[in-house]
Amino acid sequence: MDFLKAINNLFFQVGGLSPLTLIFRTGAALSVVVGLVLSVYIVLTAPTRVASRFGLRGLKRQRALQTNENWASFEPVVRWLGVRVSGLPSDKQREALDAHISLAGDYLGLTADEYLALYIVSGAIGMVVGTIAGLVLNMGALLVFCGLALGLAVPYLIVSGEAQERLKDISRGLPYVIDLMALAMGAGLDFPGAIRQVVEKSSNPDDPIVEEFTLILQTLNLGRTRKDALLELAKRAPVVVVSEFVNALVQAEERGNPVADVLSIQASSSRTRRSVRAEELASKAGVAMTGPLMLVFLAVLGLVLGPAIMNLGGNL
């Protein structure tokens, strides 16, 4: 009975409502109930697939479980629901979800099915919060749908933010890595040895560049070609700096040019690009500061002239 009263207070509130508004709210309530029932039915009856978390993604999962207590307590629910919804997305949709996770550096070691499950859990939490807020604020079904939309958007925003930060770190750090590789190969090391120097000399094993070059070493140790490893790097980190680096090395390998010379040229061009980029940002900084400086000037002007204007108004 309490649940029915809550539903009545949330959606119907018949006092003073027109029949059209009452019909609209009734339809909204039925839509929410039917949607929840269908969602539960689809999840429970969907076929399942066996998920795989080997390789770098499995390592990322272990690290996330060891360092993040909140994720460690929440992960079993996501993993169970991921198995239940694994039959819902098509292969193309699964590839899109998997690519998004890869751009974020295999965030939390999620699989595509678990990423979809995270959407469902977040959407359900958002709907519950929206329902409670609608009851407290007396705003009806509006907050329910707003909470659902916000809950569905949260996982995408989090993973997209991680992907942007990862690609930004790779763009900033790759020129220094190219310098180190050029020096190492100029000293007589081969390509895998130069990459090994980058990995071993790094002070941060969680650096995105270190993770990517570690994966290149593992790929080469499995017997795959250098071209395949580099193309996978370009796929996992689709930024301009990485694309130019990969294209230069692939062309050098196909034409038989010395890789050390190519790396030296890439290091020089990367330094030049950094200098040009810094000059562009410095030139834009003055224009970008105009608006904030004007606001500060108006605020100071108001603080100085405000009391004087108020005194003049009082005297008049």
C-alpha positions, 0 to 999 in steps of 0.5 A: 500500500505504501508503494501504491501511495508513493506512485500516486503521489509521484505521478497522479496528484489528481487534485486540480488536474485536467483529464489530459494531464491525468492521462499523460501522467498515467501513461508516463507511470505505465511506461516506467513500470512496463520499461522496468519489467521488460528490462528485467525480463530481457536481462534474465532471458538473454543468451550469454557468452563466455567473457575473456579478460586475458592479457593487458586487460586482465592485468588492468583488472587486477590492479584496479581491484587492488587499488580501488576498494569501491570498484572491488565491492562493486565489480561482482555485480557488474561482472554478473550482469555483464554475463547476463547481457552478453547476448544483447549487443551485436558483434558490431556494437560489441566492437564499438564498446571494446574500442571505446574501452581500449582508447581509455587504456582498458579502463578498470579492465572492463570487457564490452559486456561489462561496460554495457552492464555498467550503463544499466546499473548506472541508469537504474541508480539514476532512476532511483535517485530521480524517483526519490528526488521527484517525491521530495521535490514534488516534481513528478516524473520529470526528475525520473527521466532526468535521473535515468538520462544522467545515469546512462551518461555517467559511464560514457563521460567517465570513460571518455574523460579517461581516453582523452587524458590518456591520449593527451599523455601519449602526445606529450610524452612520445617525443621524449621517448623518440629521443631516447630510442634514437640515442639508444639505437645510435649507441648500437641497440636494435629496435626491441632493445631501444624499446626495452630501454624506454620501459626499464628507464621509466619511473612510472609503470602506469604511464600510458606510453610505458604500457603501450611499449610493453605491449609492443615488446610482448607482441614482438616476443610472440613472433609477430612482425614489427609492422603489426605491432606498430599498426596496433599501436596506431589503432590503440592511440589514434593521435597525430604524433603516434600516426606519424611515428608509426608511418615513418617506421613502417615506411623505413622497414618497407624501404630498407632505410636505417631505423636509427636515422628515421628516429633521429628525424622524427625526434627533430620534427617532434621538438620543432612541433612542440616549439611551434605548439608552445608558441601558438598557445602563448599567442592565444593566451593573451586573447583568452585572458582578455575576458577574465581580466575585463571581469576582474576590472569591472569587479574592482571598479564596482568595489571602488565606485559602489560605496561612493554611488550609494553615498551620493544616492543617500545624500540626494 
